[in-house]
């Protein structure tokens, strides 16, 4: 049987997760670093994936 959070705690857990998630989104929105174009991000991730495959 998997560990299940008791129903009485479920709303508290959900509220905590929602608060954490909203804070993380705000951090991203407030980030002043320049955006990376999608094609550049794909290129960089392809390089990282290739390095990991070679390990």
Backbone as JSON Lines, residues from 0, in Angstrom:
{"i":0,"aa":"X","n":[0.85,-1.19,0.0],"ca":[0.0,0.0,0.0],"c":[0.89,1.25,0.0]}
{"i":1,"aa":"X","n":[0.57,2.16,-0.85],"ca":[1.33,3.4,-0.92],"c":[1.0,4.27,0.29]}
{"i":2,"aa":"X","n":[1.96,5.1,0.65],"ca":[1.7,6.06,1.72],"c":[0.72,7.09,1.21]}
{"i":3,"aa":"X","n":[-0.37,7.23,1.89],"ca":[-1.4,8.2,1.49],"c":[-1.54,9.23,2.58]}
{"i":4,"aa":"X","n":[-1.64,10.47,2.17],"ca":[-1.85,11.55,3.11],"c":[-3.29,11.46,3.62]}
{"i":5,"aa":"X","n":[-3.48,11.51,4.93],"ca":[-4.85,11.47,5.45],"c":[-5.69,12.6,4.85]}
{"i":6,"aa":"X","n":[-6.96,12.32,4.62],"ca":[-7.85,13.31,4.0],"c":[-7.88,14.63,4.76]}
{"i":7,"aa":"X","n":[-7.67,14.57,6.08],"ca":[-7.71,15.8,6.86],"c":[-6.51,16.71,6.56]}
{"i":8,"aa":"X","n":[-5.42,16.13,6.05],"ca":[-4.24,16.93,5.73],"c":[-4.16,17.33,4.27]}
{"i":9,"aa":"X","n":[-4.94,16.69,3.43],"ca":[-4.88,16.95,1.99],"c":[-5.03,18.43,1.64]}
{"i":10,"aa":"X","n":[-6.02,19.16,2.18],"ca":[-6.12,20.59,1.83],"c":[-4.89,21.39,2.25]}
{"i":11,"aa":"X","n":[-4.29,21.03,3.38],"ca":[-3.1,21.75,3.84],"c":[-1.93,21.49,2.9]}
{"i":12,"aa":"X","n":[-1.78,20.25,2.46],"ca":[-0.7,19.91,1.54],"c":[-0.92,20.62,0.21]}
{"i":13,"aa":"X","n":[-2.13,20.61,-0.29],"ca":[-2.43,21.27,-1.56],"c":[-2.19,22.77,-1.47]}
{"i":14,"aa":"X","n":[-2.59,23.38,-0.36],"ca":[-2.38,24.82,-0.19],"c":[-0.89,25.15,-0.13]}
{"i":15,"aa":"X","n":[-0.12,24.32,0.55],"ca":[1.33,24.54,0.63],"c":[1.96,24.41,-0.75]}
{"i":16,"aa":"X","n":[1.55,23.4,-1.5],"ca":[2.09,23.22,-2.85],"c":[1.71,24.39,-3.74]}
{"i":17,"aa":"X","n":[0.46,24.83,-3.68],"ca":[0.01,25.96,-4.49],"c":[0.83,27.22,-4.18]}
{"i":18,"aa":"X","n":[1.08,27.46,-2.9],"ca":[1.86,28.64,-2.51],"c":[3.28,28.53,-3.03]}
{"i":19,"aa":"X","n":[3.88,27.34,-2.91],"ca":[5.24,27.12,-3.41],"c":[5.28,27.33,-4.93]}
{"i":20,"aa":"X","n":[4.32,26.74,-5.64],"ca":[4.29,26.83,-7.09],"c":[4.15,28.28,-7.55]}
{"i":21,"aa":"X","n":[3.24,29.02,-6.93],"ca":[3.04,30.43,-7.3],"c":[4.3,31.24,-7.03]}
{"i":22,"aa":"X","n":[5.0,30.95,-5.94],"ca":[6.24,31.65,-5.64],"c":[7.3,31.35,-6.7]}
{"i":23,"aa":"X","n":[7.38,30.1,-7.15],"ca":[8.35,29.74,-8.18],"c":[8.04,30.43,-9.51]}
{"i":24,"aa":"X","n":[6.78,30.52,-9.85],"ca":[6.38,31.21,-11.09],"c":[6.76,32.68,-10.98]}
{"i":25,"aa":"X","n":[6.54,33.29,-9.82],"ca":[6.87,34.7,-9.64],"c":[8.37,34.93,-9.76]}
{"i":26,"aa":"X","n":[9.17,34.0,-9.23],"ca":[10.63,34.11,-9.36],"c":[11.0,34.14,-10.85]}
{"i":27,"aa":"X","n":[10.38,33.28,-11.63],"ca":[10.65,33.26,-13.06],"c":[10.23,34.54,-13.75]}
{"i":28,"aa":"X","n":[9.08,35.07,-13.37],"ca":[8.6,36.3,-13.98],"c":[9.48,37.5,-13.61]}
{"i":29,"aa":"X","n":[10.01,37.48,-12.39],"ca":[10.83,38.59,-11.91],"c":[12.29,38.5,-12.38]}
{"i":30,"aa":"X","n":[12.68,37.41,-12.98],"ca":[14.07,37.21,-13.41],"c":[14.43,38.25,-14.47]}
{"i":31,"aa":"X","n":[15.48,39.0,-14.21],"ca":[15.85,40.08,-15.13],"c":[16.84,39.64,-16.2]}
{"i":32,"aa":"X","n":[17.27,38.38,-16.15],"ca":[18.2,37.91,-17.18],"c":[17.5,37.89,-18.54]}
{"i":33,"aa":"X","n":[18.26,38.1,-19.61],"ca":[17.64,38.1,-20.95],"c":[17.11,36.72,-21.31]}
{"i":34,"aa":"X","n":[16.05,36.7,-22.07],"ca":[15.46,35.44,-22.53],"c":[16.34,34.82,-23.6]}
{"i":35,"aa":"X","n":[16.27,33.5,-23.68],"ca":[17.0,32.77,-24.72],"c":[15.99,32.35,-25.78]}
{"i":36,"aa":"X","n":[16.25,32.65,-27.04],"ca":[15.32,32.21,-28.09],"c":[15.16,30.69,-28.09]}
{"i":37,"aa":"X","n":[14.0,30.21,-28.46],"ca":[13.7,28.79,-28.44],"c":[14.72,27.95,-29.2]}
{"i":38,"aa":"X","n":[15.11,28.38,-30.37],"ca":[16.07,27.62,-31.17],"c":[17.41,27.5,-30.46]}
{"i":39,"aa":"X","n":[17.83,28.57,-29.8],"ca":[19.09,28.54,-29.05],"c":[18.98,27.58,-27.86]}
{"i":40,"aa":"X","n":[17.85,27.6,-27.17],"ca":[17.64,26.69,-26.03],"c":[17.66,25.24,-26.51]}
{"i":41,"aa":"X","n":[17.03,24.96,-27.64],"ca":[17.04,23.6,-28.19],"c":[18.46,23.16,-28.54]}
{"i":42,"aa":"X","n":[19.23,24.08,-29.12],"ca":[20.61,23.76,-29.49],"c":[21.45,23.44,-28.25]}
{"i":43,"aa":"X","n":[21.3,24.27,-27.21],"ca":[22.07,24.05,-25.99],"c":[21.68,22.74,-25.31]}
{"i":44,"aa":"X","n":[20.39,22.42,-25.3],"ca":[19.94,21.17,-24.68],"c":[20.41,19.96,-25.47]}
{"i":45,"aa":"X","n":[20.48,20.08,-26.79],"ca":[20.98,18.97,-27.61],"c":[22.45,18.7,-27.28]}
{"i":46,"aa":"X","n":[23.22,19.74,-27.06],"ca":[24.62,19.59,-26.68],"c":[24.72,18.89,-25.32]}
{"i":47,"aa":"X","n":[23.91,19.33,-24.36],"ca":[23.93,18.71,-23.03],"c":[23.53,17.24,-23.11]}
{"i":48,"aa":"X","n":[22.48,16.94,-23.89],"ca":[22.04,15.54,-24.02],"c":[23.15,14.67,-24.61]}
{"i":49,"aa":"X","n":[23.82,15.21,-25.6],"ca":[24.9,14.45,-26.25],"c":[26.04,14.18,-25.28]}
{"i":50,"aa":"X","n":[26.39,15.18,-24.46],"ca":[27.44,14.97,-23.45],"c":[27.03,13.9,-22.45]}
{"i":51,"aa":"X","n":[25.77,13.91,-22.04],"ca":[25.28,12.89,-21.09],"c":[25.29,11.5,-21.71]}
{"i":52,"aa":"X","n":[24.97,11.38,-22.98],"ca":[24.97,10.08,-23.66],"c":[26.38,9.49,-23.73]}
{"i":53,"aa":"X","n":[27.37,10.38,-23.85],"ca":[28.75,9.91,-23.99],"c":[29.38,9.47,-22.67]}
{"i":54,"aa":"X","n":[28.72,9.74,-21.56],"ca":[29.26,9.36,-20.25],"c":[29.31,7.88,-20.09]}
